[in-house]
Amino acid sequence: MTIADPSAQVGASNSSPAGNAAPVAAGNWSAENPHTRGHSPARDTREQAAAAAGQTPPVETKVVPDATKQEPARIKVGDLELTEPELRDLMADKATRDSVKLSLPPSPDAYEMKLPADFKGPEGVTFEFNNSGLAVAQARAFAHRHGLSQAAFTELTGIYAGEKAQEFAVFNAAKAAEVGKLGGAGAARVTAVTIG
């Protein structure tokens, strides 16, 4: 680094052992090291445009770390080094996960197939689960494998039941419309075909 003599004239050059130091203006106590600027094509383009227009290129500001700030103390745990707040957050997260695990059903079969208390399906349609069905066993296994609580599982069963009940209601409405097209004896004709 070349340091200028404050009494030197503007534009006077200083020599260095390498013999290639840039001229330093009086009052400027350090010459800019071009290797500390980094590569920035955008900055170089702005500076070239400013020089071509006869303007002074914008001054680049550098952030100097505050020497008065101290790094928080770190606690070493095995290979980890954590600050006190990081350690507290880690412990709180683990406590939450452990609490959730304790509230989970112990096995897939322990998940109850029930509808949420606020479940409202289409009018006139009731929904019951086939507890011996393959889909119920798969849903229970999925819930247990992914750590779903009983409340979350019940919410999912409500979504599923609502969709199935809606499909059933749409089917019944379409069926009634088709039977209506058969006229007054439509219901008797459908029954005769179904039984016969």
Rosetta blueprint (number, residue, H / E / L):
1 M L
2 T L
3 I L
4 A L
5 D L
6 P L
7 S L
8 A L
9 Q L
10 V L
11 G L
12 A L
13 S L
14 N L
15 S L
16 S L
17 P L
18 A L
19 G L
20 N L
21 A L
22 A L
23 P L
24 V L
25 A L
26 A L
27 G L
28 N L
29 W L
30 S L
31 A L
32 E L
33 N L
34 P H
35 H H
36 T H
37 R L
38 G L
39 H L
40 S L
41 P H
42 A H
43 R H
44 D H
45 T H
46 R H
47 E H
48 Q H
49 A H
50 A H
51 A H
52 A H
53 A L
54 G L
55 Q L
56 T L
57 P L
58 P L
59 V L
60 E L
61 T L
62 K L
63 V L
64 V L
65 P L
66 D L
67 A L
68 T L
69 K L
70 Q L
71 E L
72 P L
73 A L
74 R E
75 I E
76 K E
77 V E
78 G L
79 D L
80 L E
81 E E
82 L E
83 T E
84 E H
85 P H
86 E H
87 L H
88 R H
89 D H
90 L H
91 M H
92 A H
93 D H
94 K H
95 A H
96 T H
97 R H
98 D H
99 S H
100 V H
101 K H
102 L H
103 S H
104 L L
105 P L
106 P L
107 S L
108 P H
109 D H
110 A H
111 Y L
112 E L
113 M L
114 K L
115 L L
116 P L
117 A L
118 D L
119 F L
120 K L
121 G L
122 P L
123 E L
124 G L
125 V L
126 T L
127 F L
128 E L
129 F L
130 N L
131 N L
132 S L
133 G L
134 L H
135 A H
136 V H
137 A H
138 Q H
139 A H
140 R H
141 A H
142 F H
143 A H
144 H H
145 R H
146 H L
147 G L
148 L L
149 S L
150 Q H
151 A H
152 A H
153 F H
154 T H
155 E H
156 L H
157 T H
158 G H
159 I H
160 Y H
161 A H
162 G H
163 E H
164 K H
165 A H
166 Q H
167 E H
168 F H
169 A H
170 V H
171 F H
172 N H
173 A H
174 A H
175 K H
176 A H
177 A H
178 E H
179 V H
180 G H
181 K H
182 L L
183 G L
184 G L
185 A L
186 G H
187 A H
188 A H
189 R H
190 V H
191 T H
192 A H
193 V H
194 T H
195 I H
196 G L
